[in-house]
Amino acid sequence: MIRPWVLAGLLGASLGCATPGNVRRVETQVLVLRAETSRQDSVRAAELARIIRLQQQVLDSLTITRQGLRIMEAKSANDLTDVMRQLLAVQEMVGQSQRNLTQLRGQLDARAEGQPPGPVAPAVPDTSVRVAPSASGEQMYSAALQQYRRGSLGTARKAFLDFLQQYPSHPNTVDAMYFAAETFETSAPDTAIARFGEVRAKFPQSVRAPAALYKIGYVLEQYLKDSARARAAYQRVVTEYPRSEDAELAKTRLEALKPQG
């Protein structure tokens, strides 16, 4: 828009000497001012649009960051739970060792006083290899998980299956089923697929469900070389669990397995 003082000046000039030449000059100046004002308005509008786009990009970045933080918090919670379970197992082992030391000290004191020693305490079982039949569910699961992390898949598989047989309703049942299925991947892929399917069927709302479904596709792709069935499994992850972390992994594999046209 043309400023009022500009219009006043122009009108004053035109009234003072309203010759045709002056009129044309005034009209030209008015047109120039209008063009300049329009150009400045366009520049401001473009700058405003750029600022709005930057704000939207910042908001999108914050949203992605929040999602990443939620995923990290969930992983940290799972890792902390595993650490606590291992600590409980270690504390139990330390308690057993302390009791044995106390009994041995009592026997030595009795022998020093000339009294007949009491019965010798049985040796503490090595839970890194096997778990006593009377072990709690937490102990059995922790021992099996320890073997799994060491790479002793055969030992871990037996320990997980024993745990599932003795404690079918334990809170760690779904995790034990999932890890037991993983121990079959290289040695018996078909069995692994069946067991991952069992995890998905029995615990469809668990966080292990999309992971198990993704693993079915992974085993089909990597070990059985069945790309068609692998794509179908990956697509189920994306369709049934679109918000899961495994859905993003499945999308990546679907893109890699896309038929070349």
Sequence and secondary structure as in RCSB ss.txt:
>XXXX:A:sequence
MIRPWVLAGLLGASLGCATPGNVRRVETQVLVLRAETSRQDSVRAAELARIIRLQQQVLDSLTITRQGLRIMEAK
SANDLTDVMRQLLAVQEMVGQSQRNLTQLRGQLDARAEGQPPGPVAPAVPDTSVRVAPSASGEQMYSAALQQYRR
GSLGTARKAFLDFLQQYPSHPNTVDAMYFAAETFETSAPDTAIARFGEVRAKFPQSVRAPAALYKIGYVLEQYLK
DSARARAAYQRVVTEYPRSEDAELAKTRLEALKPQG
>XXXX:A:secstr
   HHHHHHHHHHHHH   HHHHHHHHHHHHHHHHHHHHHHHHHHHHHHHHHHHHHHHHHHHHHHHHHHHHHHHH
HHHHHHHHHHHHHHHHHHHHHHHHHHHHHHHHHHHHHTT            TTT   TT  HHHHHHHHHHHHHH
T HHHHHHHHHHHHHH TTSTTHHHHHHHHHHTTTTT HHHHHHHHHHHHHH TTSTHHHHHHHHHHHHHHHTS 
 HHHHHHHHHHHHHH TTSHHHHHHHHHHHHT    
